[in-house]
């Protein structure tokens, strides 16, 4: 089985959980002898050498080719620099764009030239970036040999559709998050339309949880028969030794790690932290991440006078994430709407007990995690306090949580996805 897979990021260059999930899945599929070609807008050269990566920036376009001419008739282009990252709400995207206007220069490279160099950062118009990637995808699909197409998240759905039109091969789209997760009820219509277009065009839709599957069916009107659930996993680590990492403070450490956006519920973490502080001053809180709510969270922490006990680290990735978990006594994921949520698995892998919201897909597969409604800051505070002060409880969740997460392997997810490939190709 040969798979042409479209993503927007690949480790070690990631902006969120999407790249981590793609990497784990690809490695799992490779262990099952599935031949995967992974396409990204820009490759940096230091990606895993075992994975065949196609750098869209290196693809040469023949503007006189019939497939290209037919494809470009249906698209609009704007010659702009590429500065788009995944997992970004449109509002945060444009806010960051405006902040960078003065320090950014545009390239004069034309999309009609022999090739287009994606910058791999932010772009001036999301829709045109997505369409440009689709144009490159059509060219790749016209030259590559494969059995099925797999597109990850909304940024790549247009690319998947273009590849399907050119090749006639079946398309699988993978839903890692929906616009309702990112924006609540205030959805961006453009993003929603692209998401739905991809789901409708797909032969199969993979949702990372039953929670997400229900949203896909109820909010996007997709046929339940073609929506399958494959839960995420976590990449196993043979040896994780950060023993040199020592606390420089005597207090216990409670950590929030994720994008500081509506979806992740950072404000509930802050409010629960304040309630814990009122009971126990021997605790420090860490908010690791970046996002459009960061400034609001900083102001709220200052207002309730927790500044000397509350730390903002900025965005963490790679070994820095594991080091943060090693220093943590409790990990909290209070997401308002979380399609899955890999970070609790990473915390449990590091022997950290976790508290997760009931409104998360990962809650469907974890038994040894404390679960709370995201809005119930009183219960959240009580759970934090209990894990910090009752060693027997904490040890139990650490021991059995580690065993549980060690059994959640990408190879198991790959088995299910391989079956989906086979069934889709035989339709």
Secondary structure as the mmCIF struct_conf table of DSSP 4:
data_model
#
loop_
_struct_conf.conf_type_id
_struct_conf.id
_struct_conf.beg_label_comp_id
_struct_conf.beg_label_asym_id
_struct_conf.beg_label_seq_id
_struct_conf.end_label_comp_id
_struct_conf.end_label_asym_id
_struct_conf.end_label_seq_id
STRN STRN1 UNK A 2 UNK A 6
BEND BEND1 UNK A 8 UNK A 8
STRN STRN2 UNK A 10 UNK A 10
TURN_TY1_P TURN_TY1_P1 UNK A 11 UNK A 12
STRN STRN3 UNK A 13 UNK A 13
BEND BEND2 UNK A 15 UNK A 16
HELX_RH_AL_P HELX_RH_AL_P1 UNK A 17 UNK A 31
TURN_TY1_P TURN_TY1_P2 UNK A 32 UNK A 33
STRN STRN4 UNK A 35 UNK A 40
BEND BEND3 UNK A 41 UNK A 41
BEND BEND4 UNK A 45 UNK A 45
BEND BEND5 UNK A 47 UNK A 47
TURN_TY1_P TURN_TY1_P3 UNK A 49 UNK A 50
BEND BEND6 UNK A 51 UNK A 51
STRN STRN5 UNK A 52 UNK A 55
HELX_RH_3T_P HELX_RH_3T_P1 UNK A 56 UNK A 58
STRN STRN6 UNK A 60 UNK A 60
TURN_TY1_P TURN_TY1_P4 UNK A 63 UNK A 64
BEND BEND7 UNK A 65 UNK A 65
HELX_RH_AL_P HELX_RH_AL_P2 UNK A 66 UNK A 72
TURN_TY1_P TURN_TY1_P5 UNK A 73 UNK A 74
TURN_TY1_P TURN_TY1_P6 UNK A 86 UNK A 87
HELX_RH_AL_P HELX_RH_AL_P3 UNK A 90 UNK A 100
HELX_RH_3T_P HELX_RH_3T_P2 UNK A 101 UNK A 103
TURN_TY1_P TURN_TY1_P7 UNK A 111 UNK A 112
BEND BEND8 UNK A 113 UNK A 114
STRN STRN7 UNK A 115 UNK A 115
BEND BEND9 UNK A 120 UNK A 121
BEND BEND10 UNK A 124 UNK A 124
HELX_RH_AL_P HELX_RH_AL_P4 UNK A 126 UNK A 143
BEND BEND11 UNK A 147 UNK A 147
STRN STRN8 UNK A 148 UNK A 152
BEND BEND12 UNK A 153 UNK A 153
HELX_RH_3T_P HELX_RH_3T_P3 UNK A 154 UNK A 156
HELX_RH_AL_P HELX_RH_AL_P5 UNK A 157 UNK A 167
STRN STRN9 UNK A 170 UNK A 175
BEND BEND13 UNK A 176 UNK A 176
HELX_RH_AL_P HELX_RH_AL_P6 UNK A 179 UNK A 183
TURN_TY1_P TURN_TY1_P8 UNK A 184 UNK A 185
BEND BEND14 UNK A 186 UNK A 186
HELX_RH_AL_P HELX_RH_AL_P7 UNK A 189 UNK A 201
BEND BEND15 UNK A 203 UNK A 203
STRN STRN10 UNK A 204 UNK A 207
BEND BEND16 UNK A 208 UNK A 209
HELX_RH_AL_P HELX_RH_AL_P8 UNK A 210 UNK A 220
HELX_RH_3T_P HELX_RH_3T_P4 UNK A 224 UNK A 226
STRN STRN11 UNK A 227 UNK A 229
BEND BEND17 UNK A 238 UNK A 238
TURN_TY1_P TURN_TY1_P9 UNK A 243 UNK A 244
BEND BEND18 UNK A 248 UNK A 251
STRN STRN12 UNK A 252 UNK A 257
BEND BEND19 UNK A 258 UNK A 258
BEND BEND20 UNK A 261 UNK A 261
HELX_RH_3T_P HELX_RH_3T_P5 UNK A 262 UNK A 264
TURN_TY1_P TURN_TY1_P10 UNK A 265 UNK A 265
HELX_RH_AL_P HELX_RH_AL_P9 UNK A 266 UNK A 279
BEND BEND21 UNK A 281 UNK A 282
STRN STRN13 UNK A 283 UNK A 288
TURN_TY1_P TURN_TY1_P11 UNK A 292 UNK A 293
HELX_RH_AL_P HELX_RH_AL_P10 UNK A 294 UNK A 303
TURN_TY1_P TURN_TY1_P12 UNK A 304 UNK A 305
HELX_RH_3T_P HELX_RH_3T_P6 UNK A 307 UNK A 309
STRN STRN14 UNK A 310 UNK A 314
TURN_TY1_P TURN_TY1_P13 UNK A 318 UNK A 318
HELX_RH_AL_P HELX_RH_AL_P11 UNK A 319 UNK A 327
BEND BEND22 UNK A 329 UNK A 329
STRN STRN15 UNK A 330 UNK A 333
BEND BEND23 UNK A 336 UNK A 337
STRN STRN16 UNK A 338 UNK A 338
BEND BEND24 UNK A 339 UNK A 339
BEND BEND25 UNK A 342 UNK A 342
HELX_RH_AL_P HELX_RH_AL_P12 UNK A 343 UNK A 349
TURN_TY1_P TURN_TY1_P14 UNK A 350 UNK A 351
STRN STRN17 UNK A 353 UNK A 357
TURN_TY1_P TURN_TY1_P15 UNK A 358 UNK A 359
STRN STRN18 UNK A 360 UNK A 360
HELX_RH_3T_P HELX_RH_3T_P7 UNK A 361 UNK A 364
TURN_TY1_P TURN_TY1_P16 UNK A 365 UNK A 365
BEND BEND26 UNK A 367 UNK A 369
STRN STRN19 UNK A 370 UNK A 372
TURN_TY1_P TURN_TY1_P17 UNK A 374 UNK A 375
HELX_RH_AL_P HELX_RH_AL_P13 UNK A 377 UNK A 389
HELX_RH_AL_P HELX_RH_AL_P14 UNK A 391 UNK A 406
TURN_TY1_P TURN_TY1_P18 UNK A 407 UNK A 407
HELX_RH_AL_P HELX_RH_AL_P15 UNK A 410 UNK A 425
TURN_TY1_P TURN_TY1_P19 UNK A 426 UNK A 426
#
